[in-house]
Amino acid sequence: MFDTSYTYPPSSGWMFLPLIPYHEGPPDSIFVPLSKNIADYDWALGMYFLYAVAAEIRGYELYDNEDTKQVVIKWTTIFKNHRDILISDIIHVRRPDNQFVDCIMHVNPFLSEKGFIAVFNPLTTTVNTTLQISLYYTGLSGKAYLSHEDQAYVPVTLTQLYNLALDVYMEPQSITYYVLSDSPN
């Protein structure tokens, strides 16, 4: 998804999420039973929704118990709440390499949500780092407001070059996101 989004908007393509076997693929290429593969299912849905990629989900059900239902609700709610910014242009912050966190940022200076930063930690270790993120294409300058996972907005200061030093603490194999705005509301 990362490389393709240089050429095409992610929402113009599609990906494949095989919940059940497809063309005799190997057993580790499917997600059923969902309740036994909940971490992988959560990761896949998070990736697709935060990249704003339409995933063809092939299977009989989206959830098989209350826990997997909550995973589906979590990601669909996030997507619905931030749809306008998520289907906006992507800035490639850090390429996925399975050696460290990877990061993208959706930007649109014409929306109230100017930026949406998605950070993915594929590692089996905790990550505590600072990402330098250019907010130039968000239209923000000087001061901005940042919300971590839909919590209250806090003011942040940008450098003269529109950069934000974003402190990120992530549990192993987790996904987090931040929303940027020009007002705290």
C-alpha positions as a Markdown table, in Angstrom:
| # | Residue | x | y | z |
|---|---|---|---|---|
| 1 | Met | 0.0 | 0.0 | 0.0 |
| 2 | Phe | 2.8 | 2.4 | 0.9 |
| 3 | Asp | 4.5 | 2.2 | -2.6 |
| 4 | Thr | 1.3 | 2.2 | -4.6 |
| 5 | Ser | 0.1 | 5.3 | -2.8 |
| 6 | Tyr | 2.9 | 7.3 | -4.6 |
| 7 | Thr | 1.0 | 6.7 | -7.9 |
| 8 | Tyr | -2.6 | 6.3 | -6.9 |
| 9 | Pro | -4.8 | 7.6 | -4.1 |
| 10 | Pro | -5.3 | 4.6 | -1.8 |
| 11 | Ser | -9.1 | 4.9 | -2.0 |
| 12 | Ser | -8.9 | 4.4 | -5.8 |
| 13 | Gly | -7.6 | 0.8 | -5.4 |
| 14 | Trp | -8.5 | -2.2 | -3.4 |
| 15 | Met | -6.8 | -4.9 | -1.4 |
| 16 | Phe | -7.7 | -8.4 | -0.4 |
| 17 | Leu | -8.4 | -9.6 | 3.2 |
| 18 | Pro | -9.0 | -13.4 | 3.0 |
| 19 | Leu | -10.9 | -14.5 | 6.1 |
| 20 | Ile | -11.4 | -17.9 | 4.5 |
| 21 | Pro | -9.2 | -19.9 | 2.2 |
| 22 | Tyr | -8.8 | -18.5 | -1.3 |
| 23 | His | -7.5 | -20.7 | -4.2 |
| 24 | Glu | -6.0 | -23.2 | -1.8 |
| 25 | Gly | -3.6 | -20.7 | -0.2 |
| 26 | Pro | -1.5 | -21.8 | 2.8 |
| 27 | Pro | -3.3 | -22.0 | 6.2 |
| 28 | Asp | -1.4 | -19.1 | 7.6 |
| 29 | Ser | -2.9 | -16.8 | 4.9 |
| 30 | Ile | -6.4 | -16.8 | 6.4 |
| 31 | Phe | -7.9 | -15.2 | 9.5 |
| 32 | Val | -10.5 | -17.8 | 10.6 |
| 33 | Pro | -11.2 | -18.5 | 13.3 |
| 34 | Leu | -11.2 | -14.8 | 13.9 |
| 35 | Ser | -11.3 | -15.1 | 17.7 |
| 36 | Lys | -8.0 | -17.1 | 17.6 |
| 37 | Asn | -6.3 | -14.6 | 15.2 |
| 38 | Ile | -7.7 | -11.4 | 16.7 |
| 39 | Ala | -4.3 | -9.6 | 16.9 |
| 40 | Asp | -3.6 | -10.2 | 13.2 |
| 41 | Tyr | -7.2 | -9.3 | 12.3 |
| 42 | Asp | -7.0 | -6.1 | 14.3 |
| 43 | Trp | -3.7 | -5.2 | 12.6 |
| 44 | Ala | -5.1 | -5.9 | 9.1 |
| 45 | Leu | -8.2 | -3.9 | 9.6 |
| 46 | Gly | -6.3 | -1.0 | 11.2 |
| 47 | Met | -3.9 | -0.9 | 8.3 |
| 48 | Tyr | -6.6 | -1.0 | 5.6 |
| 49 | Phe | -8.8 | 1.6 | 7.3 |
| 50 | Leu | -6.0 | 4.0 | 8.2 |
| 51 | Tyr | -4.6 | 3.9 | 4.7 |
| 52 | Ala | -8.2 | 4.3 | 3.5 |
| 53 | Val | -7.9 | 1.3 | 1.2 |
| 54 | Ala | -11.1 | -0.5 | 0.3 |
| 55 | Ala | -10.4 | -4.1 | 1.3 |
| 56 | Glu | -12.3 | -6.9 | -0.3 |
| 57 | Ile | -13.1 | -9.0 | 2.7 |
| 58 | Arg | -13.7 | -12.6 | 1.7 |
| 59 | Gly | -15.5 | -14.7 | 4.3 |
| 60 | Tyr | -18.8 | -15.6 | 5.9 |
| 61 | Glu | -18.8 | -13.2 | 8.9 |
| 62 | Leu | -16.9 | -10.1 | 10.0 |
| 63 | Tyr | -16.7 | -11.3 | 13.6 |
| 64 | Asp | -17.3 | -14.6 | 15.5 |
| 65 | Asn | -17.5 | -13.4 | 19.1 |
| 66 | Glu | -17.8 | -10.1 | 21.1 |
| 67 | Asp | -14.1 | -9.4 | 21.1 |
| 68 | Thr | -13.8 | -9.6 | 17.3 |
| 69 | Lys | -17.0 | -7.6 | 16.9 |
| 70 | Gln | -15.4 | -4.8 | 19.0 |
| 71 | Val | -12.3 | -4.8 | 16.7 |
| 72 | Val | -14.6 | -4.3 | 13.7 |
| 73 | Ile | -16.5 | -1.6 | 15.5 |
| 74 | Lys | -13.3 | 0.2 | 16.6 |
| 75 | Trp | -11.9 | 0.5 | 13.1 |
| 76 | Thr | -15.1 | 1.3 | 11.3 |
| 77 | Thr | -15.9 | 4.0 | 13.9 |
| 78 | Ile | -12.4 | 5.6 | 13.5 |
| 79 | Phe | -12.8 | 5.5 | 9.7 |
| 80 | Lys | -16.3 | 7.0 | 9.8 |
| 81 | Asn | -15.3 | 9.8 | 12.2 |
| 82 | His | -12.2 | 10.7 | 10.1 |
| 83 | Arg | -13.4 | 9.7 | 6.6 |
| 84 | Asp | -12.8 | 13.1 | 5.0 |
| 85 | Ile | -9.1 | 13.4 | 6.1 |
| 86 | Leu | -8.4 | 9.7 | 5.6 |
| 87 | Ile | -9.4 | 9.8 | 1.9 |
| 88 | Ser | -7.2 | 12.9 | 1.4 |
| 89 | Asp | -3.6 | 12.9 | 0.1 |
| 90 | Ile | -0.9 | 10.9 | 1.8 |
| 91 | Ile | 2.5 | 12.1 | 2.9 |
| 92 | His | 5.0 | 9.2 | 3.2 |
| 93 | Val | 6.7 | 9.8 | 6.6 |
| 94 | Arg | 8.6 | 6.5 | 7.2 |
| 95 | Arg | 8.7 | 3.6 | 4.9 |
| 96 | Pro | 7.7 | 0.1 | 6.2 |
| 97 | Asp | 10.8 | -2.1 | 6.6 |
| 98 | Asn | 9.9 | -4.2 | 9.7 |
| 99 | Gln | 13.0 | -2.8 | 11.4 |
| 100 | Phe | 11.2 | 0.2 | 13.1 |
| 101 | Val | 7.9 | 2.0 | 13.1 |
| 102 | Asp | 6.4 | 3.1 | 9.8 |
| 103 | Cys | 4.3 | 6.2 | 9.4 |
| 104 | Ile | 2.0 | 8.0 | 6.9 |
| 105 | Met | 0.1 | 11.2 | 7.2 |
| 106 | His | -3.1 | 12.2 | 5.4 |
| 107 | Val | -3.3 | 15.9 | 4.7 |
| 108 | Asn | -5.9 | 18.4 | 3.5 |
| 109 | Pro | -5.5 | 22.1 | 4.3 |
| 110 | Phe | -9.1 | 22.7 | 3.4 |
| 111 | Leu | -10.6 | 20.6 | 6.2 |
| 112 | Ser | -11.0 | 21.2 | 9.9 |
| 113 | Glu | -8.8 | 18.1 | 10.5 |
| 114 | Lys | -5.7 | 19.2 | 8.6 |
| 115 | Gly | -3.7 | 16.1 | 9.1 |
| 116 | Phe | -4.1 | 12.5 | 10.3 |
| 117 | Ile | -0.9 | 10.7 | 11.3 |
| 118 | Ala | -0.9 | 6.9 | 11.4 |
| 119 | Val | 2.0 | 5.1 | 13.1 |
| 120 | Phe | 2.5 | 1.3 | 12.9 |
| 121 | Asn | 4.8 | -0.7 | 15.1 |
| 122 | Pro | 5.4 | -4.1 | 13.5 |
| 123 | Leu | 8.1 | -5.0 | 16.1 |
| 124 | Thr | 7.8 | -7.4 | 19.0 |
| 125 | Thr | 9.3 | -4.8 | 21.2 |
| 126 | Thr | 8.1 | -1.5 | 22.7 |
| 127 | Val | 9.1 | 1.6 | 20.8 |
| 128 | Asn | 9.7 | 5.0 | 22.4 |
| 129 | Thr | 10.9 | 7.5 | 19.9 |
| 130 | Thr | 10.5 | 11.0 | 18.4 |
| 131 | Leu | 9.3 | 11.3 | 14.8 |
| 132 | Gln | 10.1 | 14.5 | 12.9 |
| 133 | Ile | 7.1 | 15.2 | 10.8 |
| 134 | Ser | 6.8 | 18.0 | 8.2 |
| 135 | Leu | 3.3 | 19.6 | 8.4 |
| 136 | Tyr | 3.9 | 21.8 | 5.4 |
| 137 | Tyr | 1.1 | 20.3 | 3.3 |
| 138 | Thr | -1.4 | 20.6 | 6.2 |
| 139 | Gly | -1.4 | 24.4 | 5.9 |
| 140 | Leu | -0.6 | 24.6 | 9.6 |
| 141 | Ser | 2.2 | 27.0 | 10.7 |
| 142 | Gly | 3.4 | 28.3 | 14.1 |
| 143 | Lys | 0.9 | 26.6 | 16.3 |
| 144 | Ala | -1.4 | 23.5 | 15.8 |
| 145 | Tyr | -3.5 | 21.3 | 18.0 |
| 146 | Leu | -2.9 | 17.6 | 18.3 |
| 147 | Ser | -5.2 | 14.8 | 19.4 |
| 148 | His | -4.0 | 11.3 | 20.2 |
| 149 | Glu | -6.6 | 8.7 | 19.4 |
| 150 | Asp | -9.5 | 11.1 | 19.7 |
| 151 | Gln | -8.6 | 12.4 | 23.1 |
| 152 | Ala | -8.7 | 16.2 | 23.8 |
| 153 | Tyr | -6.6 | 18.4 | 21.6 |
| 154 | Val | -3.4 | 19.8 | 23.0 |
| 155 | Pro | -1.5 | 22.7 | 21.6 |
| 156 | Val | 1.8 | 22.0 | 19.8 |
| 157 | Thr | 4.4 | 24.3 | 18.4 |
| 158 | Leu | 5.9 | 23.9 | 15.0 |
| 159 | Thr | 9.4 | 24.9 | 13.9 |
| 160 | Gln | 9.8 | 27.6 | 11.3 |
| 161 | Leu | 10.1 | 24.9 | 8.7 |
| 162 | Tyr | 6.6 | 23.5 | 9.7 |
| 163 | Asn | 8.1 | 20.5 | 11.5 |
| 164 | Leu | 6.6 | 18.7 | 14.5 |
| 165 | Ala | 8.6 | 16.6 | 16.9 |
| 166 | Leu | 6.1 | 13.9 | 17.7 |
| 167 | Asp | 6.9 | 11.8 | 20.8 |
| 168 | Val | 5.6 | 8.3 | 20.2 |
| 169 | Tyr | 5.4 | 5.4 | 22.7 |
| 170 | Met | 4.0 | 2.2 | 21.2 |
| 171 | Glu | 3.4 | -1.2 | 22.6 |
| 172 | Pro | 4.7 | -4.2 | 20.5 |
| 173 | Gln | 2.7 | -4.8 | 17.3 |
| 174 | Ser | 0.4 | -1.9 | 17.7 |
| 175 | Ile | -1.1 | 1.0 | 15.7 |
| 176 | Thr | -1.8 | 4.5 | 16.9 |
| 177 | Tyr | -3.0 | 7.7 | 15.3 |
| 178 | Tyr | -2.9 | 11.5 | 15.8 |
| 179 | Val | -5.2 | 14.1 | 14.4 |
| 180 | Leu | -4.0 | 17.7 | 13.7 |
| 181 | Ser | -6.2 | 20.8 | 13.6 |
| 182 | Asp | -5.9 | 24.6 | 13.7 |
| 183 | Ser | -8.3 | 24.8 | 16.6 |
| 184 | Pro | -8.9 | 22.8 | 19.8 |
| 185 | Asn | -12.5 | 22.0 | 18.9 |
